[in-house]
Amino acid sequence: MVEKTDAFIKSKIESGEFKLPTGVSYKFAGNYEQEIRATKRLSIVMPISLVLVFMLLFFQFKTFTASSIHFSGVFVAFAGGFIMIWLYGQPWFMNFSLAGINMRDLFQMHTINLSVAVWVGFIALFGISTNDGVIMGTYIHQVFEELKPTNVHDVREAVVMAGRRG
């Protein structure tokens, strides 16, 4: 909205319909200005947080392969988060009633803008998905140490057994 307003004002100034007095300028401030600053900060914080998560995984597992496997949950969480943001904006999603209460109204579903709060939520989601990956990886490692599978069938059985623990 601010970008459209700014473009509109600039077009009126350029066409001569609107004249700013000498020494007068305009600038959008308030929430817009704070959102721009926060977005710039977040563009630095987001990659740093992802690198730190990967480094913590690497220090825990001491191999690039194991760290990458556990870190892959971040990509799944990222995709799932964006799918849910998209679904919330669809009028047909959860558009039914139970006991006379519409589910979209109950959960206040509407189009979600990618604000700072949403990105902070994604960072938290990345932490949760990584934690789940570490827990499952630990269970799988423990089961593999116990059973020492030697063929594909035994590996599958060990993974299913570890999954039941989680």
N, C-alpha and C positions, 0 to 999 in steps of 0.2 A: 504494500500500500504506500509506504513512504517513497519507494523508488518511483512509482507512478506519479505521485504528487510532485516529487522533485523534477521529473521529466516534464510534467505539465507546466510548472512554474518557469523552468528554463526555456521551454518553447514559447511561452508568452513574452518573456524578456527578449528573446532573440527576434521575435516577430515585431516587437515594438509596441504590443498591446499593453504591456505593463512595464513601468520604469521604476527602478529602485533609485531613490535619491542618493546623491554622492555621499560616500562614507557609510552607507547602510548595506548590510549583508544579511543573509539568513542562513540558519543552520538547524537541522532537526536534532532535538535533544531529548532528554528524559529516558523513558524505557527503551526507545529505539537505540539511543547512544549506548546505553548499558548493555543491550543485547549484542551490539556490534563488538564491544570490548570483550564481552564474555565469549563470543564465538571465536574471536582471535586467540584468546587464552586457551580455549578448548581445543583449537587446532594444534596447539603445542602439547597440551596435557594428554590428549587421547593417544597419540603415538607413544609418548613416554610411558603411559600406563601399560600399554600392550607390550612394550619392550621389557618393562619391569616384571610383568607376569611371566613372560617367556624366560627371563633370567632366573626368576625364582624356581621355575620348573627345572631349568637346567642345573641349578645348584642342588636341587632335590634328587634328580635322577641321574645326573652326571653323564648323560648321553644326549646327543642332538636328536636322535631318532625317537627316543622315549618322550623327550620334551615336546617334540613336534606332534607326536600322537596325542598327548594330553592337551596341547594347545589347540588342536584342530576343533575342539569343542567350542572355541571362541567363534569360529566361522559358522558353525551350525547355529549357535545362539544369535549371531548377527543376522543371519538369514531368517531365522524364526521370528526375531523381533520385528524386522521389516515386513514380513508377511502379516503379522498381527496388526501393525500400524496400517497397512493397506486394508485389511479386513475391517477394522474399526471404521474406516471411511466409506465402506460399502453399505448402502441402505438395506440390502437383503440379509446381511450378516446378523444373526441373533434376533431377527425381527419376528418374534413369536411371543405369545403371552402364556404365562402360567398363573393360575388363580387370579386372572384378570389384570396381571401386571406385565407390561411389555418389558422384555429383557433388555432391549436397547436403552429404554428410559431408566430402568433399575440400575444398570451399570454405567449410565451416562456416556454412551458410546457416540462419538462424533469424529469428524476428521481431526487428525492429530498433526500439528505442525512440528517440524524438527527443531525444537527449542533446546536451550541449554539443559533444561531438566530432563528431556528425553535422552540426550547424550550421556548425562550423568547416570541415568538409569541403565543405559547400555554398558557403561563401565562396570556397574554393579552386577549386571547380568553376566558379563565376561568373567568376573570373579567367581560367581556361583557355578558357571559351567566348567571352569577350570578346576574348581574344588571337586565337583562331581567326577571329573575325569581322573583326578588324582586318587580319589577313593576307589573308583572302579579299577584303576591301574594297580593299586596296592592289593586289592582283593585278587585280581588276576595273577599278579606276581606270587602271592602266597599260595594260591591253588596250584600254580605251575611248579612251585618248589615242593609241594606235598606230593603231587601225582606224577610229575615228570613225564608229560605226554610225549609219545614218540611218533604218532601218526595223526593225520588230519582229523579223524573221528575223535581221538582222545583230546586233541586241542579244542575241538568244538564243545565237547562235554565239559572240559575244564572251564571254558569261558561261560557256558551256561550256569555252571555251579557257582562261579564267582558272581555272576549277575543276580543269582538268587540271594546271595549274601547282602547285596546292596539294597 
